[in-house]
Amino acid sequence: MNPNPMALVRILFGTLLLVPTSWGALEVGSLRARDSADATASTCNGRAEYCDRSYSNVTFVGSHDSAFVGELPQQNQNIDIKAQLDMGVRFLQAQTHHSILDDKVLELCHTSCFLEDAGRLESFLSTVKDWLDSNANEVVTLLLTNGDSVDITEFGDTFSSSGITDYAFVPSSNPDTLAIDKWPTIGELILSGKRLVVFLDYGADVKKVDYILDEFAYYFETAYDVTDSSFSSCAIDRPSGASASGRMYIVNHFLDVDIFGVKIPDRKHAGETNAATGDGSIGAQASLCEGLYDRAPNAILLDFVDKGDAINAQNDLNGF
């Protein structure tokens, strides 16, 4: 049977119309993918300058006892975790203890769960995960304390239950400590999808839970519970006898007041303590520490992060 010439023309014409359309779709898809990658690489933690800067060469202002929110004397923050992250805080510290009701559950408790219980660690982690889900160009650090010497596998189980583990960074050097000059850049962490860096003060074992890192293998800290409003010391407090060489460092820049032998957060003077400059300010103590160690702090922990000028201080310390 002879083919209908007009039918062949219609088929050929239709094919020619379809080809550019498919090429166009592929090209648009490719451009969109490139645009997405470019967007991911163009801003990191809110600034282009962070993208090419090593994690170990960034100063983060951090929230001390980030989960203890309220107006009671023992509480350290005014705003919740999401609000802290939204304002620009990227380093969250929190205390953990076993629940007094269920010793298989990890809670966020202030010294004792009888004194202050801010809920389950799993819920805290879920809040951070939800925020990371919605903020693709951000890297967050968690520093947890292990007040009850809980086995590291319990922390691992809690992290897994929260769904946050896919974000957790694992150093390429594991089980060895990653050298201070070998950390990836903030941009590399973002592009890899490993946008959560986790430290535990005591009890970490990367052979069992590879993404929960030993804080004191990586950091030293200055003294905490300071009542000297001038913050006149940057001496190493923990780990005892440690050398500054090869370690990042954390400055505990939160002021306490001593009431009949009990130290509580000094809410009244938070604005001055968290100022960017001036006597007893973030900038003043950071400058003192930088003079001693010849490098800026890696984290500066604050109470009442919404008071004062924490983010501008952070920008100043990073050279912006």
N, C-alpha and C positions, 0 to 999 in steps of 0.2 A: 504494500500500500504506500502510495506517495505521500510524504508529509505535507501538511498545509503550510505554505510559505509564510503566511501571516502569523500562524501559531509559532513558527520558529523565531520570527522577528520578535514576537511578544516575549518568548522565553528568554532569548538573548538579551533583550532590552531590560527585562526584569532582573536577570543575573547581574548585568552591569550596574544596575541601580543598587543591588544588594551588596556588592563587593565594597564600594567606598563606605557604605553604612557600617559594615562590619569592621573595616579598617579604622573608621572614625571612632567606633565604640572602643576598639582596642587601644587606640591612641589616647582617647579621653581617660580610659581606665588607668593606663600607664602614667599619664600626667597627674591624675589624682593621687596615685600611689607615691609618685615622686614628690608631689606637693605635701603629702602627709608626712613623708620622711623628712623633707626640708623643714616643715613646721616643727617636727619633733626635735630636730637638731638646732633650731634657731633660738629657742629660749629654754633655759634650764633653771628650775627653781626661781622662775620669774625674771631672769636676766640672761642676756646672751653671753655675758662675760663668764658665767659659771660653766658654760658648756665645755670649754677646753681646760678647765682647772681641775686638778686632781682633788679627789675627795679629801685627802689628807692635807690639802692646802686651802681649805675653806674654813672660815670661822662661822659657826652657827650659834645664834642665841637659842637657848633651850628652856623648856618649862620644867622646873623642879617640882616633883610631886604633882605631876600634871593632872592627875585624876581627882585630886582632893579640892573640889570646887565648892565655895560657899562663903558664908560670913562668920562661921564659928572660929574661935581663936586658933584651933589646930589646922585649919584649912589654908591651903597655899595659893589657890588661884581663884579668880573672879569669874572666869569664862570657861566654857566646856571645851572638850578636845577639838571638836569641829571648828569652833570659833578660834581656838588657838592656831590651828592649821590655816584657817582662812586669813588670819591676820599676818601670816608669814613665818610662823614658828615651824621649824623642820626638825627639831630635836626634842623628843619627849622622854622624860624620865619618870619612872613610876615604881613604887614599892609593891612587892607581892608577898603574900603569906597564904598558908592553908586556911580555908574557911573553917570557922569555929563550929559550923553545922555539918560539914562534910569534908573530911580530910583528903578526899580525892579531888577537891575543887580548889583552884587557885583564885584568890581574890586580891583586889587592890586595897591593901590595908595600911594605915599609917601607924607604924611601929607595932600596933596590935589591932586585931579586928574588933576588939571591944572599944577601942578609942575612935576609930574612923574606918568605915568599910564603904568603898566607892563602887562595889559590885564586882562582877566576875572579870578576870583577865580576858576571857574569851570575848565578852561583850566589848571591852576596850579595843581589842584587836580587830573585831568586826567593824567598829567605827572607823578605825584607821584604814582598813581595807576599802570600805565604801568610799572614803575620801580619795584614796589612790585610784580607785576605779574611775572617779569623776575628774581626776586631775593628772593627765597622762604625762606631763612634763615635769613632774616633781619627784624628788628623792627625800625620803623621811628616815630618820634614825630613831630607834628605840633603845633606851638604856633601862634595863630592869634590874631591880635588886631581888635577892633571894634570901629573905629574912629567916626562913625556916629550913634552910639547907635542903630544899626539895630536889629530888633526883631530876636530872636534866630531861629524862624521857617524859616526865609529866609536863614540862614546858613544851616539849615537842608535840605531845598529844593535843595540848590546848591550842597551839598555833595551827595544827592541822584542822582541828574542829572549826576554827574561825574562818578557814578558807584563804588565809593570807600568805601561805607558804610559797605560792608561785612567784610572789614578788621578792622573796628573800634572797639577798646576795650571799653567794658562797665564794670565798677567796680562792683564786687559782692555786694558791700555795698549800691549801689544806692537806694534811692536818698541821702543817707548820704555819707559824704566824706570817702574815703578809708584811713585807718590809714597808716602812713608812713611805718610801719613794716609789713603790710599785702599785699603789692604789689606782684604780681606773678614774677617769675624769667623770664629772657629773653627767656630761653628755653621753659617755659610754654606758654608764649605769642605766640611763633613760632608754637608750637605743636597745639595750639588752633586755629590757623589761624587769631587771632586778633592781627595783627602786626602793627597797626596804633594807636597811642595814641594822642588824640587831646585836646588842651586847648584853651580857649578864655579868653582874659583879662577882658572884661566887658560884661555883658548881658547873660551869660550862664544860662540855666535853664534845669537841667537834667530830670525834670518831663515832659518837652516838647521834648527835644532832648537829649536822655540819654547818647550819646557817646561824646558830646562836654562838656568838664569839665571846671569848674570855676578855672582859673589859680591861683587866690590868695587864694582859699581854700586849694590849694596844694603846692604853692610856695611863697617865698618872693624873691624880687630882690634887687640887689645893684643899685646905681645911674647909670643913662645913660647919654649920651652926655658929657662924661668926657673929659676935656682938659688937665688934669694932666697926663703926660706920665709915671709917676711912679706908677699910680693906687694905691695910698696909703691908700684907704679906702675900707672897706667891710661893712659899715653900711647899715642897712635896709632902703631902700628908699620907696619901695612899698610892700604891702599896708601900709599906714601910721599907725604908732603905733602898728604894728604887732609884735608878738613874733616869734622867730625862732623855738621854740619848736614845734615839730610835723609837720613842713613844710620842704619840699625839698627847694633848693634855686638855683637861677640863678645869675651868675656873668656877668654883662655887661662889657665885656673887649674889647670895641672898642673905638678908640681914635678919637676925633673930633678936628678940628682947628677952632678958632674963627676968621672970616674975617668980620671986621666992624660990629660986633654984630650978624652975621649969622654963625651958626655952620655947618660945612660940614665934611664929613669923611676925615681923614688924610691918604690919599693914600700913600704919600711919605714915611711914617714911618711904614707901615703895616708889613714889614719884622721883625722889632724889636718888635713891639707890639705883633705879633703872634709867637714870638720865644718861644721855650719850656722852656728855662732858661735865666737868666740874669735880669738886672734891667728893670722893667716895663713889664716883659714877662708874658705869660699865667701862667707859673709855679710859678712865684713870687707872683702874686696876689692870685692865688689859695692857696698857702701856707699861706699867710696872713689871708685869710678867714677861712681856716681850723683851724688855731690857735685860731681864735675868736669863731668859732662855734663847734669845736671839731669833725668835719667831713668835707669831701671834698665837693666841689660844685657838684650839679647834672647836671648843664648845664653851659657852658661858651660861651657866644655869641660873635662872631667875625665878623668884616668886612673883606673883601678880604681874604676869607678862604684859597685860593690857595697860599697866600704869607706866608712866615715864616715856621713854623713847627707844624701846628695844630694837626695832627694825632699823631705824636710822643709825643706831650704834653699830648694828651688824653691817650695814652698808659701809660705814666709815672704816671698820676693821678689815673689810675686804677690798678697800681702795676705791669705792664708788662715790 
